[in-house]
Amino acid sequence: MRLRDLCAIGRRDHSGQRHGLRRAICYLFVLSVIAGGLIVWGCSSDDNHNENEHLIKANLTNAQEVPPTSTTSAATGSVTLTIPDDRSHIDYTVTTAGPFTSPVIFAHIHVGQPSFAGPVILFFCTNQAPPAGVPVPQPCPTNGGTITGRLTAADFTAPAAAVPLGVSTFSDAITAILNNNTYSNVHTVNNPGGETRGQNIHID
């Protein structure tokens, strides 16, 4: 059925009659309803996709480092983690912005609450000797940049120090992340304990 017929039916008009301004307004109304429906359909599709994933974010700052760094830094950054409902992997995006006090040497996920320095359980990247027993992590941008990747059970470093904190497997690591019990940390030459850090917070 044509738009002119829809408008005519709404007013019990004959489809061949001309109604000038009223008909134009009617057409615009019908078109806006159709466009609105398409927008809602598109948003619903995105929502359905996100319902199958968990979103975790961290904002990295020097002030969150524990203990405080030996040299302060203006470097900042952000981390986005996406975990599917089946918990099979972690997709990550790490973005850092300098100036750093010195070149970045590695970036990790650690177990621990704010104000606590915990063990490393997963590597985002490294510019030093790779960790043993896991796939070699990608290089880190030395003074800021963005990296993306995927972590699986093969990437879990299984440190003994994480066991008393309830993390002995990759599945435990994901549970800790979803429970806001991990943080992301970027380490540099001048601040090997960490220069910019942020708690991983489960958003959705």
C-alpha positions as CSV (number, residue, x, y, z in Angstrom):
1,M,0.0,0.0,0.0
2,R,1.3,3.5,-0.9
3,L,1.9,6.3,1.7
4,R,-0.9,8.4,0.0
5,D,-3.4,5.5,0.5
6,L,-2.4,5.2,4.2
7,C,-3.0,8.8,4.8
8,A,-6.3,8.7,2.9
9,I,-7.5,5.7,4.9
10,G,-6.8,7.6,8.1
11,R,-9.1,10.4,7.0
12,R,-11.6,8.2,5.1
13,D,-10.6,10.2,2.0
14,H,-10.5,8.9,-1.6
15,S,-7.0,8.1,-2.6
16,G,-7.3,10.3,-5.7
17,Q,-8.2,13.5,-3.8
18,R,-5.6,16.2,-3.2
19,H,-5.2,17.6,0.2
20,G,-2.1,19.7,0.0
21,L,-0.5,20.6,3.3
22,R,-2.5,18.0,5.3
23,R,-1.3,15.2,3.0
24,A,2.4,16.4,3.2
25,I,2.2,16.4,7.0
26,C,0.8,12.9,7.0
27,Y,3.5,11.7,4.7
28,L,6.2,13.2,7.0
29,F,4.6,11.5,10.0
30,V,4.5,8.1,8.4
31,L,8.1,8.4,7.2
32,S,9.2,9.4,10.7
33,V,7.5,6.4,12.2
34,I,9.2,4.1,9.7
35,A,12.6,5.7,10.4
36,G,12.1,5.4,14.1
37,G,11.3,1.8,13.8
38,L,14.6,1.2,11.8
39,I,16.6,3.0,14.5
40,V,15.1,1.0,17.3
41,W,15.7,-2.2,15.4
42,G,19.3,-1.3,14.9
43,C,19.8,-0.5,18.6
44,S,18.1,-3.7,19.6
45,S,20.5,-5.6,17.5
46,D,23.5,-4.0,19.3
47,D,21.9,-4.7,22.7
48,N,21.3,-8.3,21.8
49,H,25.0,-8.6,20.9
50,N,26.1,-7.0,24.2
51,E,23.8,-9.2,26.3
52,N,26.2,-12.1,25.5
53,E,29.3,-10.3,26.8
54,H,30.6,-8.7,30.0
55,L,32.3,-5.3,29.7
56,I,35.1,-4.3,32.1
57,K,36.9,-1.0,32.1
58,A,39.8,0.6,33.9
59,N,41.2,4.2,33.9
60,L,44.9,4.3,34.4
61,T,46.6,7.0,36.5
62,N,49.9,7.3,38.4
63,A,48.0,8.2,41.7
64,Q,46.6,4.7,41.9
65,E,50.0,3.0,42.1
66,V,50.7,0.9,45.2
67,P,53.2,1.7,46.7
68,P,53.6,5.2,45.3
69,T,56.1,5.4,42.5
70,S,59.6,6.7,43.1
71,T,59.0,9.3,40.3
72,T,55.6,10.8,39.6
73,S,54.2,10.6,36.1
74,A,51.6,12.4,34.0
75,A,51.0,9.3,31.9
76,T,47.4,8.0,31.7
77,G,45.5,5.3,29.9
78,S,42.5,3.1,29.7
79,V,41.8,-0.6,29.5
80,T,38.7,-2.3,28.0
81,L,38.1,-6.0,28.6
82,T,35.3,-8.0,26.9
83,I,34.4,-11.4,28.2
84,P,31.7,-13.7,26.6
85,D,29.2,-15.5,28.7
86,D,31.0,-18.8,28.1
87,R,34.1,-17.3,29.7
88,S,36.3,-18.8,27.0
89,H,38.5,-15.8,26.5
90,I,39.2,-12.1,27.2
91,D,39.4,-9.5,24.4
92,Y,41.3,-6.5,25.4
93,T,42.2,-3.0,24.3
94,V,44.9,-1.1,26.1
95,T,45.4,2.6,25.3
96,T,48.2,4.6,27.0
97,A,49.2,8.2,26.6
98,G,52.5,9.7,27.7
99,P,54.7,11.3,28.7
100,F,56.0,8.4,30.6
101,T,59.1,8.9,32.8
102,S,60.9,6.2,30.7
103,P,60.1,3.5,28.2
104,V,57.3,1.1,29.0
105,I,58.6,-2.4,29.7
106,F,55.4,-4.4,30.2
107,A,51.7,-4.3,31.1
108,H,49.6,-6.8,33.0
109,I,46.5,-7.8,34.8
110,H,47.2,-8.3,38.5
111,V,45.0,-9.8,41.2
112,G,44.2,-7.3,43.9
113,Q,41.9,-4.7,45.3
114,P,42.8,-0.9,45.3
115,S,45.7,-0.1,47.6
116,F,47.0,-3.7,47.3
117,A,50.0,-4.8,45.2
118,G,49.1,-8.3,43.9
119,P,50.7,-10.9,41.6
120,V,50.6,-10.9,37.8
121,I,48.2,-13.4,36.2
122,L,47.9,-12.2,32.6
123,F,50.2,-10.3,30.2
124,F,49.0,-7.6,27.8
125,C,52.4,-7.0,26.4
126,T,56.2,-7.0,27.2
127,N,59.4,-5.5,25.9
128,Q,61.5,-7.7,28.1
129,A,62.1,-11.5,28.3
130,P,58.7,-13.2,27.7
131,P,57.2,-15.1,30.6
132,A,57.8,-18.9,30.7
133,G,55.1,-21.4,29.8
134,V,52.8,-19.1,27.9
135,P,52.6,-17.7,24.4
136,V,54.9,-14.8,23.8
137,P,53.0,-11.5,24.4
138,Q,53.1,-8.7,21.9
139,P,55.4,-5.8,22.3
140,C,54.3,-2.7,24.3
141,P,54.2,0.8,22.8
142,T,57.2,2.4,24.6
143,N,55.7,5.8,25.2
144,G,52.0,5.5,24.6
145,G,49.7,3.9,22.0
146,T,47.0,1.3,21.6
147,I,47.2,-2.5,21.5
148,T,44.5,-5.1,21.2
149,G,44.4,-8.8,21.6
150,R,42.8,-11.9,23.1
151,L,43.8,-13.8,26.2
152,T,42.8,-17.5,26.8
153,A,43.6,-20.2,29.3
154,A,47.0,-20.7,27.6
155,D,48.0,-17.1,28.6
156,F,47.4,-17.6,32.3
157,T,50.7,-17.4,34.2
158,A,49.5,-19.4,37.3
159,P,51.6,-17.6,40.0
160,A,51.8,-19.3,43.4
161,A,51.1,-16.0,45.1
162,A,47.7,-15.8,43.4
163,V,46.4,-19.1,45.0
164,P,45.8,-17.6,48.5
165,L,43.8,-14.9,46.7
166,G,41.5,-17.5,45.2
167,V,43.0,-17.5,41.7
168,S,44.6,-20.7,40.5
169,T,43.1,-21.2,37.1
170,F,42.0,-19.1,34.1
171,S,38.4,-19.5,35.2
172,D,39.3,-18.2,38.6
173,A,41.0,-15.2,36.9
174,I,37.8,-14.4,35.0
175,T,35.8,-14.7,38.1
176,A,38.2,-12.2,39.9
177,I,37.9,-9.8,37.0
178,L,34.1,-9.9,37.0
179,N,34.1,-9.4,40.7
180,N,36.3,-6.2,40.4
181,N,39.2,-8.0,42.1
182,T,41.9,-7.3,39.5
183,Y,43.7,-4.2,38.2
184,S,45.7,-3.3,35.1
185,N,49.2,-2.0,35.5
186,V,51.7,-0.5,33.1
187,H,55.4,-0.7,34.1
188,T,58.4,1.4,33.0
189,V,62.1,1.4,33.3
190,N,62.1,4.1,36.0
191,N,59.0,2.6,37.7
192,P,59.3,-1.1,37.4
193,G,56.7,-1.7,40.0
194,G,54.2,0.2,37.9
195,E,53.8,3.7,36.6
196,T,50.1,3.9,35.8
197,R,47.4,1.7,37.2
198,G,43.6,1.3,37.3
199,Q,41.1,-1.1,38.9
200,N,39.2,-3.3,36.4
201,I,35.5,-2.5,37.0
202,H,32.7,-4.7,35.7
203,I,30.4,-2.2,33.8
204,D,27.8,-4.5,32.3
